[in-house]
């Protein structure tokens, strides 16, 4: 008699391969160094006061802190006891008996166990040392796809622009597969896939703190996705599944994010030096914190007191990039010499508003709003002055909301010049009208967009792509335009950039979520946001408060810049005047 599912009878347990006792740990893909002393002391002080007899109550609080840092919508982030445990939850919630899951081959050895324990069937997607996309297109009929980016054990990675066709094809299927992007090693790659999450409801982004915050001992991870999907996963999570000590560790680690980030930033350059310092071995191209080296160097490394993970079937070994002394020992043990560290350029992002920054659009939007209000409330006197007064007030970066605000204000005060009312509300806003504006915005959107189809002819670009690229900075857009109007902007400009637009409430400036997503997507150390409204300035300042380890600057542009610029901001009349300053700044 058996008391368990018969399909689990031949399921092997997850076991680490045999390893020698002692030696430097380069076999587990851990962070190269432990916590900074100040962070460790701060955590130990908290643990000394932690009530051991009480259940952990801080998961909601820490989830909210992380959600805001990551620019996720409310309910769009789930914290869990390791990224593996969260992936197990995804399999449990999403798989019916016999459903197939596409996983990379070679890939993370835990994946088959997670699939089979929930009654699923594994379909291996051959990727070799790279990550070719063609086999993934062939696997779109699977119920779920699990892509590890960078992949384990090879370190191969796909840039966001190259992955986009696969994500679009998956979303377009009659029954879209759930796509899980496992970004356990994303912090070591040139970019992350963060910007894809809000655009694809069938996509989950999975991450861990084991490497980025040197916290493998605390077993914490998180996933980001559509709030409806994440909410259903959260409902299946066991209560109090995150220990109180782990939650305290996360809180402290985030307080010391800058110190952990410095260690992470230094590793890719060391990885590349090591890959070039192996005269008798080949390292596969890697964007992770490890290298796949062949032929198998494990015997030589173990003889030198260095543990690595053997991949006997491939005559290779995966070895973690350790700290500088450990990495030098690896090079020596394999007959090479590790070159000295080279200067590392900073990752710098120039984020750009569109209207008033990249495109002269004032006249087109003013005209579209004026015509829409003439249709919806013909007796309301309207002027460019009233339009600009709304913009100065803040909170009206979106012109649909602006038109709805004018209608709501007129319902209370009648058909009169609204500019004096808006000037009087400066610093206070119009909170009493929020509900009414929300109700009026759909009708206002239809009217504004109808006229904008004609007034767009008044728009013209203010800068060329070559001028932007000459700065040497990463380039992206954060705009208050909705998705359909963003497409119109690309036509006016004649080029496209990675962008976050006003596609959901959490992405609407002055909310900082869009700017935080861009900083994460580009792995930015320094961000300059060029904008021409008070909402742009507020967005930058809110982002800086949430991610203080990043160097943030606001570039106030336009005729009205004195009204919203603050000490420390740079001010220019136009983007064209700002660009030479950025070009001259050393990387």
Number of C-alpha atoms within 10 A of each C-alpha: 3 6 5 8 9 9 11 13 9 7 12 9 8 12 8 9 8 8 13 11 9 10 15 16 19 23 18 15 24 21 25 20 13 13 16 13 9 11 19 16 13 16 18 16 11 14 16 9 8 14 11 11 6 8 13 19 13 16 21 11 12 17 19 19 14 20 21 21 20 24 26 25 19 14 18 22 27 24 26 24 19 21 23 22 17 24 23 19 18 23 20 18 13 16 19 14 10 13 18 22 28 28 24 22 18 18 21 15 14 13 19 21 17 21 24 21 16 22 19 23 20 19 17 18 25 19 20 13 19 18 23 16 16 12 15 23 15 11 20 23 17 21 21 26 24 20 23 25 23 28 28 26 24 27 25 24 27 22 14 17 10 10 15 14 13 16 21 14 12 25 20 11 11 7 12 20 23 22 25 20 21 22 24 24 26 28 24 26 23 17 20 26 21 25 18 22 19 21 16 17 17 19 25 27 21 24 25 27 22 21 22 23 23 22 21 19 11 19 19 25 23 23 22 25 27 21 19 12 17 18 16 12 17 19 9 12 16 9 11 12 13 21 18 19 18 19 23 21 24 19 18 18 24 19 15 19 18 16 17 22 17 12 17 20 19 16 22 22 14 22 23 16 20 21 22 16 22 20 12 11 18 17 22 18 17 25 25 29 26 29 27 27 24 18 15 21 22 24 13 14 22 19 12 16 18 23 24 25 24 22 17 11 7 13 13 20 24 28 27 25 27 24 15 15 9 17 23 20 20 27 21 16 19 18 14 18 19 20 13 10 11 9 9 11 8 14 17 21 22 24 26 25 23 24 22 21 22 24 18 17 22 16 15 20 22 20 21 24 29 20 20 24 22 15 13 14 15 12 13 18 15 20 15 14 13 20 23 15 20 25 20 21 21 22 21 25 24 17 24 24 20 21 28 26 23 24 23 21 20 18 12 9 12 13 16 14 16 22 19 12 15 23 15 11 14 14 11 10 17 16 8 8 14 15 10 15 23 13 12 19 20 13 14 26 19 13 21 23 19 14 18 21 13 12 19 19 12 14 18 15 19 17 17 13 14 8 13 19 13 12 17 17 20 17 19 21 23 26 28 25 23 17 16 12 18 20 12 14 23 15 12 16 18 11 10 14 14 16 20 27 20 21 16 12 11 17 23 25 27 25 22 26 27 27 31 25 26 28 28 21 20 23 22 21 18 17 25 20 23 30 29 29 27 23 24 29 25 20 22 26 17 16 25 20 13 18 19 12 19 19 13 21 19 25 27 30 24 17 12 15 20 11 11 18 20 14 6 10 14 17 19 17 15 21 23 16 12 17 18 14 11 18 16 10 9 8 13
